[in-house]
Amino acid sequence: MKRLVLLYNPRSSKQAAIETEVLDQVRGLAGWMVGKYAVAEESLEHNAAKLAKIINDDDLVIVAGGDGTAAMAANGVILSGKKATLGVLGFGNFNDMARMLGTPREFGVAGIIEAFEAGQTKMIYPLEVLVNGKHWRYAPCYMTMGLFAESTRVFDEPKVRGKLKTGKKSVIFSLWTLAKWYLKNRKKEFLPVEITVNGKKFDGRATDYMAINGPTVAKMMKGGQWYEEKDKFGSGVFGLGKFFRMVKFGLKSVGGGVPVTETKADEIRFGQLSSVEIHAEGEYQRLEEVSRVEVKKGAELRVVRL
């Protein structure tokens, strides 16, 4: 019998919708053996490792959630080493991964299954991020270090999280929340003063490193189609601590695309062991004693792609 593994986060801000639109639908699914994985209150890495252990060859893994939950599922499928296929239903604030694959929440479990059985699958090539030479995470859409990465902490504040859980707040609320955080924190130091990328030095005004693989970043900013490439992505270093620079960057990123340069691999070195905020698709970490971060293409992932 065909196997379907459903991944969802019971603490999601849209859990009520996931319950009615996804969980209720799979309970009566004929012809499939259905297993469910409820995300535990642990790190993305721990959840991905646990998920990897239950995936078999030829499984269809469907994730219903935001970009962080989708990234968790992608990491689990890759780490499993199995010939499984990932389908994504976007139930988050930005849903960059579901948008990349053409599968919004309205598509539903039935739509994912129909596309899978019709052979509408594609191989994509996520970014791989290594910290001090060790694998950290796979990122199908993008990863950032610095200001943007640290700003995502605001969504874990109890007041903000509570408003999101009502299910009544739109992406405008999320963007306004980020804007207020930026105005309050923009003068902080976000990246170490001494930073080089592939040997090129950047001055102390650098606030962000960005690596982009998918067509959108936080829904509004335009990226590219590098997720279809085995060995290419876009990247850049930006100084966004001054308001006018952030406005210029935002307008350019929304209108024409994030101003990145195509590359095959990046090596980011810090002049001394440093603390750094690092973020990939909705999930961030503060890492300590970092001397080197590498970004490259290092895996492939079969997905339901419309």
N, C-alpha and C positions, 0 to 999 in steps of 0.2 A: 504493500500500500504506500502511496505517496505521502511524504512527510512535510508538514508545515510547522515552522517554529516562529511563534509570534513574540516579539520583544516590545514591552511597553513600560512606562514609568508610572507607578501608582501615585507618585507625588507630583505629577505633571500639573501645570496650571490648567490644562484642558482635559483632565482625567475623566470628567463627566461625559464629554463628547466621545472620548475614546471608548468608554464603557458601552455606550449605546450604538456607536457607529462601527466599532471594530469587535470588541469582545463578545457582544451579543450575537454578531453575525457568524463568528467562527464556531460558536457552540453547536450549531446545527449543520455544519459543513459536511456534506456527503462525499465519500471517496477519498478523504484525507485523514491521516493520523495527525492530530494537532497537539503540539506542545507549547506551553507558554513560559516565558521567562520574564518575571517582574524584576525590574532593576532594583538592586539592593542599595542601601545607604552606604556605599563604598565608592572608591574612586573609579573612574572610567576604566583604568587598567585592570582592576580586580574584576569588575563586571565583564569586561571583554574576555578575560581569561576563563571565567566560569562559563560564559556562553560558548566559547570555542570548544569546550569539552563535550558539549551535547550535540554538536553539529555533525551530521554525516554527509557523505557524498550524495549528490543529487537533491539535497534538501532545498526547499524554498524558505528563506528567512524573511519575514515581513516585520518591519519596525513601524510602529505608530507613535510619533512623538516629534519633538523639535530636533534641531541640528545636533545638539549634544547627544541625544539618544540615538540618532541615526549614525553619528560617528562611532558610538559605542558598538553598534551592530556591525558596522563596516570593519572595525578592528577585530571583533570576534570572528567574523567570517574569514578574514585574512589569516589570523593566527591559527585557526583550525586546520589550515592546510588542506581542507576538503574541497571538492568540486561542487560547492553550493552556490546559490544565486540569491542576491539581496534585492528585496523590493522595499520602497520607502513611501510612507504616507505622511504628509506634512501636517503635524498638529502643534507646531511651535509658533514663535513670534515672527521669525524671518524665513525659515524653511528653504534655505539655499540648496540643500541636497535634493529635496523633493522637486524643487523648481528645475534643477539641473537635469533630473531624470524624467521630467514631465508627468509626475504622479502626485498631484495634490490630494488632500484628504477626501475630496469629493469622488475621486476615482474608486475608492473603496477596496476592500479585500477581494471582492469578486472581480474587479477590474484588474488587479495585480495578477490574480490567478489566471484569468483569461489571457492576458498578455504573455504570461510565462508559458502557458500551454501552447500558445500560437508561435512561440519561438522569438518573441520580441525582447531579446536580451542582447547585451553588449558588454564587451570588456572595457573597463576604465582603469586608469592608472593613478592612484592616489600619491600624494606626497608622502615621503617618509622623513621623520624628524629624529635626529640622533643628538643626544646631549652628552658631552664629554666622551664621545665615541660609542655610547650605548643607545640602543633603540628606545625612543620615548613613545612615539605615537604615529599612526597613519592618519592622514588628513585628506579626504577626497576633494574638498573645496578650497580651503585656505588655512594658513596659520599666521599668527602675528606674535611679535614680542614688543613690549613696551607699553605705551599709552593706551592703545586700543585694547590690548590684552587686559591691562589693569582695570579699564573702565567696566568690563563685564562683571566685576565684583558687585556692582551696584544692584544687579538683579537678584543677588542672594540676601540683600537687606530685607529683614522681616516685613517692613512696611510696603516695599515695592513688590515682594513676593506675594504678599497677601492680596494686593490689588490685582496682580496677574491671575491669581487663582480664581477670581470671580468670573473669569472668562469673558468679561465685558470690555477689557482694555485692548485697543488696537495697536498696530505697529507704530502709530503716531505717538502713543503713550511711551513706548519703549525708546523711540528716538528723542523725545523731549526729556526723558529721564537721563539719557546719555549726555544730552546737551548741557543740562544743569550740572551733572558731575564734571564735565570738561571745564566749564567756567570756574568751578570751585577748585579744581586740582591741576589746571594746565601748566602751572609754573613749577611743578615738582620735577625731580630728575627721574626719568623712566628707563633710560638705558645707561650703562656705564659710560663715562666720559671717553675712555679709550676703547674704540671699537673699529675693527677692520672687517671688510667683507671681500673675500677672495683677494686679500692683500691690499685693498684700497682703504685708506684711512678716512674716517668721518669725524667731524668736530663735535664738541660737546652739545651742540644744538639738536643732535639726532634724538628723536623720541620714539621712533618706530622702525621695526623691520617687518616687511610683509612679503609673504610668498603666496601667490594666487594660482589656483589650478582650475577653478570652476567659473561659470558665467556671471555669478553675482557674489557680493560680499555684503552681509547684513541687509539683503534684499535690495537696497537702494543703489549701491555702487556696482558698476559694471566690471566684469573680469574678462575671462576668455575661455576658449575651448581646449585648454591644455590637458584637461582630464582625459582626452582621447589620445594624447601623445605619450609614448613610452618613456621619453627622456627629456621633456621640456616643460617649463613652467615660467611664470612671470614673477619678478621680485623687485624690491626697491627699499631704500632707506629714506626716511622722511623726518623732517624737523617740524613738528606741528604744535609746538608750545605757544606760539604767538597766534592770536585770534585770526588775524588776516590770512595767515598761512593755512590755517585749518579751513577757513571759508573757501579760499582758492582751491585747496585740495578737494574739498567736498563737492564744489561745483564741477570741477573737472572730472572727478570720479563718477558722479551721477550722470553727467552729460555725455562724456566721451569714453570714460573708462579710467580705472586706477592707473596712474602713470608709472607703470613698471616696465622693466626690460626683460626680454626673453633670455633664459639661462638654462643650462643643463644641470647645474649643481651649485650650491652656495656653501661656503664655510665662513661662519661668523665667529670671530675671535675677540675676546675681551682682554684688556691689558693686565687684569688681575682677576682672581677668583671673585665672582660677583653674584648677587641675588638678582633674579630677573623674573618678570611675569611673562608667561608664555601661554598662548591660547590657540586652540584649534576647534573651530566650529561649535561654539557654544560652551566649551569646557576649558577652564583655565587652571593653571597651577603656578605657585610661586616656587621656583627652584633655587636652591642655595649652592654656593661654591661652583658656579658654572664658569668654565674657561672657554668652551668651544661648543657651538651648535652647528650642525650640518643639516642641510635640506636637499633632498634628491628624490628621484623616482626609484622606488624599491620594491613594488608589489603590483599585482593585478587583481581586479575584483570584477566578477560577473554580476551584472545588475539587470533588473527589468527596466528597460529604457524605451520610452515612446517617442 
